[in-house]
Amino acid sequence: MDGNELWGHIHTERAALASLLWRLPPEQWNVPSLCPGWRVRDVAAHIISAPQTTPWGAAAAVMRGRADFNRMVLIEAQRRGSRPVTEILGDYRRLATTRRRAPGTGGTTPLLDVLVHTQDIAIPLGLEHRMPVDAAAACADQVWRVAFPFNARRRLAGFGLRATDVDWQSGNGPAVEGPMEALLLLLTGRRAWLSRLAGPGSASLKP
């Protein structure tokens, strides 16, 4: 996926998420998301925070999180998410089409962020937004290749993952098959769409 295609997907997905957020009644902004400890408002603010983050801001966040990545990201999301909804939506109006990255991020990271976090918002609210399969596959390649922060290759060692709607597969072992979007959520540690996965290996993943 070249740069123009990557940013085209990012801008489209940010716009779709902004449209979803605009339609939410006030009480739904405080619904727990799929991310433990994160409300819908925290996830929404986090997604659009990347182009606003400066090197100095990133350093301050590391200090607030005491160098613990998960703690740092949660604190920052809650800090940004505590602002009025109008300010969060204003960030999307201003920044949905920027190509600015957060310091230290590369590859498909900003696309992965919006694809997966949109589901962290939509699924608990009973809403549906389909991922573009080629974009999801490109993100899955990065998640499988790079250990941090999801450790997907280690967590899913011994399974053969195969998408049924795009040419993508990784791993070896009992097959786990399903839509690319369900596999991407699995790779990033979400269990919400395990029911969409099939194959001999899928039973071992389900509670």
N, C-alpha and C positions, 0 to 999 in steps of 0.2 A: 504494500500500500504506500503510494507516494504521499508527499506532504500535502498537496492540494486535496487529495481524496481524504486523508486523515482529518484535516481541519474542516472539510465539508461535512463529514459525519459529525464531528464535535459540535459545529454550529447548528446543524439540524436537530441534534438531540437536545442541546441546551434550549433551543426554541420550543421544542415539544414539551420539555419539562416545565419551562416557564408558563406555557399555556395551561398545563395541568395545575400548576400551583395557583395561577390566577383564579381558578374555579373552586378552590377549596374554601369551605366555610371556616370561620375563625377557629372553631374547636378542633378541627382536624390538623391544624398546625402543631398541636401538642400531643398528638397520638404517637405512641412509641413506634419507632421504625424497626426494620429487621436488625439493625445494629444495636446491641445491648447498651443501654444508657443514652442512646441518641433519640431525640424526638424528630418528627418530620422537619421541623423548622431548623434543627441543627444540621441535618443532612443537606437540606436545601442550601443553607448558608455555606456549608463546607464545599459543595460542588463548585460554586462560583467564587470561592475564595482564592483558588489557585492563581488566577491572573492578577490578584491584588496583593499577593505575598511578595515582599521584598527580601533581599538577603538579611537585612537587619531584623525584619519581622520574623523571619524563620529562626534566626539565632535566639530571639527573645522567646519564641514558642518552645524551643528546645530547653531553655532554662526553666520555663514554667512547668514543663513536663518532666523535669529532672532527668533528662536524657532517655526517658522511656518513650519509645515511638508511639505505642498505642495510647498511653496516657496523654502525650503531647497532642495527638490528633483529636482526642476526645475533648480535652480542655479548650482547644481552639474552636472546635465545632460548637461547643456549648456557649463559648464567649460570643462568637459571631451570631449564633442562633438566638441569643437573648435579645437581639435588637428588634425593633418593630418590624412587622411583616412588610410594611410599605418600603422599608429600607432594603430588605432582602430582595424583594421584587425589583426595586430600582437597580440593584446590582446586575440583575439579568438584563434589564433594558440597556444598561450602559456597556456590558461586557460580554454579552452572548456571542459576539462575532470577533472578539479579539483572538490573536494567536499567541498571546503572552503566556508563558509557562511559569509554574512555581519553580523556585530555585532548586537545582539538583534533580529535576525530573526529566525523563527522556522517553523515547519510543512512543508507544501508544498510551502512556499513562493518563493523559487528560481525557482520552476517549474511554478508557476503561473506567475511570472515575464516574463519568456521566452515565454510561451504560448500566453499571452495576448499582450505583446509588439511586438511580431513577427507580429501579425495582425495589430497593430498600424502602422507598416512599410509597410506591404504587401498590405493592402486594398487601401490606397491612391495611390499606384503605379500601381494598377490594376493587382497585382500578387495574386496567390492563394497558400496557404499552409494550409493543413488540420490539425486540432488538433487531436491527438489520443484521442478517446472518454473516455477511462478509466482514463487517466491523467486529462482530462478536468473535469470529474465528481469529482475526488478527490479534485481538486482545488476549485470547486464549493461548496463542503461541507465546506471547510475552510472559504470561503468568506461569506457563509450564517451564519456560526457559530460565526465568529469573527467580531465585529462591525467595528473596525478600519482597513483600512481607507475608506472602500466603503459604509458602512451602508446599505448593501443590504436588510437586513430583514426589516428595517424601510422604505426604499425607495419603496420597492415592497410589502409592507403590503397590504393584500386584494386580492392578486393574488395567484393562484395555478400554480406553475411552474412545467412542466413535460417534460423530454427529450424523444424524439421519437426514439433515436438510442442507448440508454443505460438505465439501470434501475436506474433512478435518478428522484426525485421529492421533492419539498419543498413548504411550504406555503399553504394557504387555500383561496379559492375564485374562481372567474372566471378563467378558464384555459388559460394558455399561454404555448403553446406547440411548440417544434421545436428541431433542432439538438442541442446536448450538447454544441458545440462550440459557437452557437449563444446565448444560454442561459448564458454561462460564460461571454461573452462580455456584455450582458445586466446586469448581476450581478455586473460587475466592472464599470458600468457607461457609456459604449459605446452604441451608437445607430446605428452603421453602418449596422448591420444585422437584424434590426427589420423586414425587409421584409421577412425573413426566418421563422418568428414566426407566428403561427396561433392560433386559439381557440377564445372563446368568449371574453377573457380578452385582447387579443393582440391589438384590435382596440383602446383601451384606452391608449396604450403606443405609438402609432404612431402619428406623427404630422398631 
